């Protein structure tokens, strides 16, 4: 069977969909040596693992998403007799040959928020093409029960077309006790302890503005800083301006891009990971923090409770006082932190990328028989 994956996300900004795509490819390569896989990308990428002979990388050095997705991929699918095509970022041309499996990480484009999450043309493209994908797909993959329920409610996708395959957490997200490694990162970024941590974009739904408002209420009560890191977002200025306006540059500190190794250590060093998101399709950083032994504060809405289980302290993300109280509780209560760490370890042990890939492989086998 010929299976293709639109893997161009691996040449773009690293984020949730890229991490998902990379891990699914790695684990499928470990378990499937019979089907033929074609990975379509803009450029070469260091995957960090060898590919077996039944996996081929096809590179087209033309960085236009519209050309790549809506012209090149359909032509490639017909010239190479593709049987199943996987789209890790949900949209595709209906002209693609074979059975089509989009992956929905969320459908935030269709939610009714009082803010605009994406740039105009990105938002327009997805609002037009996601319903097209839902119409022409064979099976719709998604990463949480929450997102599956929103797909049914907002896109009218039949429940029998939806398969929920949850994400995993990589083994290098782990508790690290070696003092030399910990000291190295503390000195490298001139970190002040204790501190809270956040990693990810500053898009409106991540709720950084309410987080800062909550911190303003308690900053004189606790010694903590907040360190945050991640790639640039198109609405970063709102957060940056707020930090400047309230003279918080020495308490809320942006580290910029950090390596994967340093990200793991930041989870290890932080007294708590802050994730009071307004909306998540899954919430992978919750599992990463739990795997590193870091207590988590997260939202009581969307997929966050589904993913975090009992290994988190929950807040109403719209309630600034609730977020502030949770931060104070974490800062003051070592017993609470220990309890959350133990529950977090137990929870994240159920999420592995090997399990994710095995379930996707089973979906591929069932689709092949349709």
N, C-alpha and C positions, 0 to 999 in steps of 0.2 A: 504494500500500500504506500502511495506517495503522499506525504504529509508536509505541508509548508507552514511556516510561522513568519508573520510579519514582525521582524525583530529590529526594526529601525530605531525603536526606543532605546536600544543599547548604545546608539551613537548620539543620543540626545542627553538632556539633563538627567542625572541619576535621581530617581525618586521611587515611589511605590511601584508603578508599573514596570520600571526597568528592573528593580529588584525581583519582582514577581517573574518576569520573563527569563531573567538569567537563571534563577533557581529552578524554574520548571524545566528549562532546557538541560541543565546539569543533571537533574534527577531522571528525566526521561532518557538521557544518554546512558545512564547507569543501568536502566532496567529493560530497555527496548533495543535489541540488536537485529531485529528482523525487518521492521518497517523502515522506509527511506524518508529522511527528514531533510528539508531545505530551509535554511535560515536566510532570510532576505534582509540586507542591511545597506546603509549608505557607504559604510567604510569598514575597515578592519576594526576589531575590538578585542582587547585582552579579556577573554572570558574567565581566565584564572583556572582553567581545567582543560584537559585534552578532549577532543571530540572523537568518537569512534568512526569507523569507515562509513557507516550508514548515515552519518550526519554531514551535510555539505553546506558551506557558506557561499552565498551568492551576493556579490557586492556591485552596486550601481552608484557611482560617485556623482550623484546629482541630488543635491539637498533641497528638494521641493516636495513637501508632503502631498500636495495635490497630484503632482506628476507620479510620485512613487505609489500612492495608494489607489489612484483612480485610472491610471494609464498603464504603468509598468506592471503592477501586480496582476491585473486581469490578463494581460498578454502573456506574462510568465506562466500563469496557471494553465492556460490552454496549450502553450508550447511544450509544457513539461507534464501534461496529463496529471495534474494534482487531484487527488481524491478527496482530501480534507484540508481545509485552510483554517489556521487558528489566528485570530486577531486579538492580541492582548490589550488593545486600547479601543475596543468595541465597534469602531466604524469600518466599513469596507464598501467597495463597489459591488452592486448586485450582478455585475458582469463577470465576476470571478467564477472560474470553473470549480466544480466539486461541491462538497458539503461544507458549509461555512459555520464556524464556531467563534462568535465574538465573546470576549470576557468583559463583564461589567464590574468595574471596581466601585463605582457608585453611579448614580444618575442625578447628581446635584444640579445639572443643567435644567432640570424640569421641576425642581423644588421651588417653592414660593418664599424667597427670602427678601428682606428689605435692603439687600445689597447685591451688587453684581460681582460674581466670583471670578469671571474670566474676561479677557479682552473681547471686544465686540465680535470680531470675525471668528474667533475660536468658539465663542458661545453660539453664534449663528450656525456655524458648520455642524456642531454636535446636535443642535436642536433639529436641524434638517435631516442629518444622516443617521442618527441613532434610531429613529423610528423606521427608516429604510432598512437598517441592519436587522432590527427586530422582525421585520416582515419577511426577509429573505434568508434568515438564519435557519440552520437545521436544529441546533441546540444552543441555548443561551447559558453560558457559564457565568456564575457570579461567586463572590467571595464570602458572603454572609447571608444569614436568614433575613436580616434587616433589609439588605439591598434587594433580595428576592421579593420581599413583600412590596417594596416601592416600585419595582419593575412591573408587578402585577397591577398596582394601583394607578400608576402614572402612565405606563406604556401599554397597558392591556395585554401583556404577554401571558399566554396561558401557563398555568402552573406546571403542566406536564412537559413543557418545552424547557423549563428552567432546571439547571443542576447547580446545587450549591457545593462548591469545593473550597474549603477554607485554606488560608495561607499558612505558612510555617515560619519558624525562626531559625536562622543559621546557627550552627554549633559554635562559631567563634564569638557569638554573644554569650558570654559566660562570666561568672564571678572571678575576679582576679585579685589575689591577695599579696602578690609579690610587691614588696615595698619599693624596690628600685623602679619598676615600671610606673607605679603610682606617682612617685616623686618626680619622675621625668615629665609627665604630663602636667603636673601641678606647676612646675617651673617653666615649662615650654609656653604655657598660656598665662603665666602669672596669676594663677587662680587663688581666690580668697575663699577659705572654708569657714563655716558650712555654706553650701549653695544649692539652689534649685536649678534644674536644667530643662531645656526644651530644644528639640531638634526637628527641623522641618521648615516648610514655607511659612510666609507671613500673610498668606491669603486670608481674607476676612473670616472665613469659617473656622480658622484655627483659633480665633478668639483672643488674640494677643492683647487687644485693646482692653477688654474686660479684665484680663489677667493683670495688666499694669495698673488699672484702676483699683483692683483688689490689693495689690502690693502697696500702693500709696497709702492705704488705710492702716497698714501694719508695719511699714518700713522702720518706724522708730521703736518698734517693740521687739524686733528680731534682728540679728546681725547678718542675716543671709543676703547674698547677691543672687541674681538670676543671670545665668549664662545661656545664650541661645545661639544656635548655629543652623546653617542650611543655605541653599542657593538663593539667589535673588528672586524676588517676586515683583509683579507689576504694581502692587500697592504698598511696597515697603515704606514709602515716605510717611504714611500715616503713623506707623509705629515709631519710626525714627524721630519724627517731629514731636510725638508725645513724650518720648524719653528726654529729648532736649528741653521741651517746655517745662517739664517738672524737675529739671536738674538731676536726672537719674543716671547720668553717664557712668558714674562710679559704682552704681548698684545694679543696673540692668545692662549687661555688656554683650555685644555681638562679637562672636569669634570668627565669623565668616566660614568659609569652607574648611573642614577638617578631614583628615584621613579616616578610613574605616577603623583602623586600629585605635586612633584617638577617640573616635565616637564610642567605641566599646568602653574605653577607660573613663570617659565622661559619665556614662551611665553608672559605672562602678563608684566613682568619686562623689556623685551627687547624693544629697540627702533625700531628694525626691525628684521624680520626673513629673513635669506639669503638662497635662494634656486635656484642658477643659474645652475641647472642640465643640463647636455648634453642630457639626455634621460630619460623620465618617462612614464610608462604605465598609471599612474593616477596622483600621487603626493598628497597623503593624508595629509602630514604635512602642505600643503598650507591651507587647510580647518581648521586644528587644530589651526594654527596661527590666521587666520581670526576670528574664533569663540572666541578667547581670546582677540581680539581687538589689534592685533599686525600687523603693516604694513608689507607687503611682497615685497621682490625683487625676481623675478623669471625669468625663461627663456622664450623667445619668440618662443621656439620650442617644439616639441613633444606634450604631452597632457597638459602641464602647462597652456597655455592660455585657453584651454577648461575648466579646473577646476577652475582657479582663477578668470575668468571673468574680471570685471573692478576693482576688489579689489587687484590689484598688480601693481607694477612698473616693466616693462619688459625690459630685456637686451638680447643682443646677447651673449650667454655663451662662445663663442670663442673669444670675443672682450674684452680684459682686460681693456682697457680704458673705454668702455661702462659700465662695472661693477663698475669701480672706480667712474665714474660720477654719477651713480645711488646711490651709498653709500653716496657721498657728498650731493646729493639733499635731501636724507632722513634726513641726519644729520642737514641740514641747514633750512629745510622748514617744520615748524610745521603745516602749513595749508595743505600741501601735505599729511603729515602723517594722519591728521584728516580725509581728504577726502578718503584716502585708507582704513582707519578703518571703516568708514561708509559704503563704497562700499563692504568691506569684510564681514561685518555683514549681509548685504542684500544677498550677493552671497551664503554664507555657509548655510543660512536658508533653501535653496532648497535641501540640502543634509542631509538625515537622514537614519540611519540604518533600521528604521522601514519601510521606503519606499523601501530600497534595498531588505529586506526580503520579502515584499509583492510582488515585481516583480519576485523574485526567486520562490516564491510559485506559482505564475501564470505560470512560465516556467515549474515547476514540474507537474502542472495540465495538461498543454498542452502536455508535453512529455508522460504522462500516457495515453493519448488518441491516441498516434501515433501507 
